Amino acid sequence: MRAVGSDGSEAVPTGDQEWERIARSGANQQSEESEPELIREFLSFGLAGATYAIPVERVREIIRLREVTPMPRVPACITGVVALRGDVVQVVDMRIRLNLEMGAPTRRSRIIVLHGDDDRVTGIAVDSVQEVLRVNEEEIDTLPTQSSSVVSELCKRGDEFVSIVDLDYMLALDEP
């Protein structure tokens, strides 16, 4: 259900409202389905027309894309930092990190703020946040081990494949 503002335009939920909506959608989906043995949950997001996913337990929150303060002498995929309730959050542009074609931000663009090591947080800039996926372990295919890639696994959802991002590798920014 979409909220509509007094002027008839679509009201865009705040970051907290959006994260709550996505989390509730995943919880409702869980209660409606029979519970298989090994289920993994992922937050899916759109990027350059493809769907990617990250483990939901690593997500701290989702915020609207905002102005990023550039930083000198950092890898190209780090667009800069944003302030978030007293934390300085480094922002990684997923399009650059995955060597994808650049695109202009839209109203749906978001920063997914991730829990990191040592209580550090990192944000990843994406085109859109889609849903919480509940995937049976049997539906996930691991990519060959000799493949050093930000994408470590794939799962089939309907007619498309969802690329599951290896966050530890992706955030090791000394890699290409």
C-alpha positions, -999 to 999 in steps of 0.1 A, spaced: 0 0 0 14 34 -10 9 65 11 -5 96 -8 2 131 3 -24 159 5 -14 171 -29 -21 137 -45 16 129 -49 31 97 -36 45 102 -1 80 87 3 85 69 36 114 79 58 144 56 61 131 41 94 96 37 80 110 20 48 132 -4 68 102 -13 91 80 -19 60 106 -42 45 112 -60 77 75 -65 83 71 -78 48 97 -104 55 81 -114 88 47 -117 72 61 -139 45 78 -161 71 45 -166 90 26 -175 59 50 -201 46 58 -235 60 92 -233 77 119 -253 58 149 -265 78 176 -240 66 164 -206 56 187 -176 49 174 -140 48 188 -114 24 180 -78 17 177 -74 -20 185 -42 -39 185 -30 -75 216 -19 -92 220 -11 -130 189 -32 -138 200 -63 -119 191 -77 -85 217 -82 -57 213 -92 -21 232 -90 12 227 -109 44 199 -91 64 218 -95 97 245 -72 85 220 -43 78 218 -16 104 194 7 86 184 21 52 185 59 46 178 81 17 207 90 -5 220 124 7 249 147 -1 282 129 5 313 148 16 342 137 -7 374 124 9 409 127 -6 432 98 -13 407 70 -10 398 42 -35 375 54 -63 346 34 -51 345 54 -18 324 84 -27 330 100 7 312 102 41 279 111 55 270 121 91 244 98 107 234 106 143 269 113 154 285 85 133 307 92 103 296 67 77 319 59 48 299 54 16 308 29 -11 293 33 -45 283 -2 -55 282 6 -92 319 16 -91 328 -14 -69 311 -38 -93 325 -21 -124 290 -12 -136 279 16 -159 274 48 -139 239 61 -135 222 92 -120 207 89 -86 168 88 -85 142 92 -58 145 55 -51 183 56 -45 193 46 -10 223 41 13 222 7 31 241 12 64 259 -20 74 273 -32 107 310 -37 104 339 -49 125 348 -30 157 315 -12 158 323 6 125 296 12 100 298 15 63 271 25 38 266 12 3 249 34 -23 223 14 -44 197 23 -70 168 9 -49 159 -14 -20 135 -41 -29 125 -67 -3 137 -92 23 142 -125 6 138 -158 25 157 -184 7 160 -221 13 197 -231 15 191 -256 -13 182 -227 -37 216 -211 -33 245 -220 -56 281 -211 -45 303 -198 -72 336 -217 -79 363 -210 -52 389 -198 -78 365 -170 -86 376 -139 -67 345 -117 -70 323 -95 -50 295 -119 -59 300 -152 -40 266 -170 -45 236 -170 -68 200 -179 -61 171 -182 -86 140 -161 -79 113 -165 -105 128 -158 -139 159 -140 -127 191 -147 -107 199 -128 -76 236 -122 -70 245 -125 -34 273 -101 -24 302 -112 -2 304 -82 20 337 -90 36 354 -92 1 334 -62 -11 345 -40 18 382 -51 15 389 -20 -6 425 -28 -14 410 -53 -39 401 -41 -74 
